[in-house]
Amino acid sequence: MEKVKLAAEALIKARETNQPLTNFPDDSAPKSIAEAFAIQDEILTSRGGVIVAWKVGPSSKEFPPTCAAITRENLYTSPTQLSKSLRLKAVECEVAFRLALDLPADEGPYKSSEVKAAIGTAMVAIEAVETRYQEWPVKDPIWALADSQSNEALIVGDEIGLDELVHFPDFHASLTIGKKVKAADKGFPGGDPFALIAWLAGHLSERYPLLSKRGLKRGDIITTGSWNGVDFANSQEKISAAFEGLGQAELEYN
């Protein structure tokens, strides 16, 4: 546990000072997925933030599903600004969902249909992506997972009832950065976003008491992965994610 605390302290310091981490102190680097999640939990405990949102991503051939909690100070309502001092200024346009019902961790496993029934609204989201490490992309996915899966902030835009969506799940979407417009046509990563949220709800039963007792709460916002991959902005460029039939979200680094 001492190494987990050392690693968490190093990542907190890197975030607060905007000074990238080249290595972990005293051989405290995470060496397993379990250690990466333990570091996430230690960061949440140490910082004492109030959880209001989550990010979740699908598995790949090499790695299981991923997730990270997002606290109140890192959730923004569109339109908003983030500091131009951030190094990457990487952005992803996504679709997020707000829960209308609790999903307690100890009452899983949940089915995709049960999760869908527990969701009240959908919304456009922009995830601001940063790394607390020197290199990008982060070479070791375990390191990225320990660093809240590279989350800096979540910006949420227009919100609409899930049952009002006309084009779901096949939205026509685009990402605009300055004068450049790019189609965001990758769709929901992993296919079914509700299956991802079901995994998240069950996964939390394996985490620190802070998360396992909390589970997913009514009002939580869960963002479900990038439709555009990763793109990069410059300072004072307006960024807009737009999903036809859902709305848009806007961000600027200033």
Secondary structure as the mmCIF struct_conf table of DSSP 4:
data_model
#
loop_
_struct_conf.conf_type_id
_struct_conf.id
_struct_conf.beg_label_comp_id
_struct_conf.beg_label_asym_id
_struct_conf.beg_label_seq_id
_struct_conf.end_label_comp_id
_struct_conf.end_label_asym_id
_struct_conf.end_label_seq_id
HELX_RH_AL_P HELX_RH_AL_P1 GLU A 2 THR A 17
TURN_TY1_P TURN_TY1_P1 ASN A 18 ASN A 18
STRN STRN1 LEU A 21 LEU A 21
BEND BEND1 THR A 22 ASN A 23
HELX_RH_3T_P HELX_RH_3T_P1 PRO A 25 ASP A 27
BEND BEND2 SER A 32 SER A 32
HELX_RH_AL_P HELX_RH_AL_P2 ILE A 33 ARG A 47
TURN_TY1_P TURN_TY1_P2 GLY A 48 GLY A 48
HELX_LH_PP_P HELX_LH_PP_P1 GLY A 49 VAL A 50
STRN STRN2 ILE A 51 GLY A 57
BEND BEND3 LYS A 61 PHE A 63
STRN STRN3 THR A 66 THR A 71
HELX_RH_3T_P HELX_RH_3T_P2 ARG A 72 ASN A 74
STRN STRN4 LEU A 75 THR A 77
BEND BEND4 SER A 78 PRO A 79
STRN STRN5 THR A 80 LEU A 82
TURN_TY1_P TURN_TY1_P3 LYS A 84 SER A 85
BEND BEND5 ARG A 87 ARG A 87
STRN STRN6 ALA A 90 LEU A 99
BEND BEND6 ALA A 100 LEU A 101
STRN STRN7 LEU A 103 LEU A 103
HELX_RH_3T_P HELX_RH_3T_P3 ALA A 105 GLU A 107
HELX_LH_PP_P HELX_LH_PP_P2 PRO A 109 LYS A 111
HELX_RH_AL_P HELX_RH_AL_P3 SER A 112 ALA A 118
STRN STRN8 ILE A 119 VAL A 129
BEND BEND7 ARG A 132 ARG A 132
STRN STRN9 TYR A 133 TYR A 133
BEND BEND8 GLN A 134 PRO A 137
BEND BEND9 LYS A 139 LYS A 139
HELX_RH_AL_P HELX_RH_AL_P4 PRO A 141 ALA A 146
TURN_TY1_P TURN_TY1_P4 ASP A 147 ASP A 147
HELX_RH_3T_P HELX_RH_3T_P4 SER A 148 SER A 150
STRN STRN10 ASN A 151 GLY A 161
HELX_RH_3T_P HELX_RH_3T_P5 LEU A 162 GLU A 164
BEND BEND10 VAL A 166 HIS A 167
TURN_TY1_P TURN_TY1_P5 PHE A 168 PRO A 169
STRN STRN11 ALA A 173 ILE A 177
TURN_TY1_P TURN_TY1_P6 GLY A 178 LYS A 179
STRN STRN12 LYS A 180 ALA A 183
BEND BEND11 LYS A 186 LYS A 186
BEND BEND12 PHE A 188 PHE A 188
TURN_TY1_P TURN_TY1_P7 PRO A 189 GLY A 190
BEND BEND13 GLY A 191 GLY A 191
HELX_RH_AL_P HELX_RH_AL_P5 PRO A 193 HIS A 203
HELX_RH_3T_P HELX_RH_3T_P6 LEU A 204 GLU A 206
BEND BEND14 ARG A 207 ARG A 207
HELX_RH_AL_P HELX_RH_AL_P6 PRO A 209 SER A 212
TURN_TY1_P TURN_TY1_P8 LYS A 213 ARG A 214
STRN STRN13 LEU A 216 LEU A 216
TURN_TY1_P TURN_TY1_P9 ARG A 218 GLY A 219
STRN STRN14 ILE A 221 SER A 226
BEND BEND15 TRP A 227 ASN A 228
STRN STRN15 ASP A 231 PHE A 232
TURN_TY1_P TURN_TY1_P10 SER A 235 GLN A 236
STRN STRN16 LYS A 238 PHE A 243
TURN_TY1_P TURN_TY1_P11 GLU A 244 LEU A 246
STRN STRN17 GLY A 247 TYR A 253
#
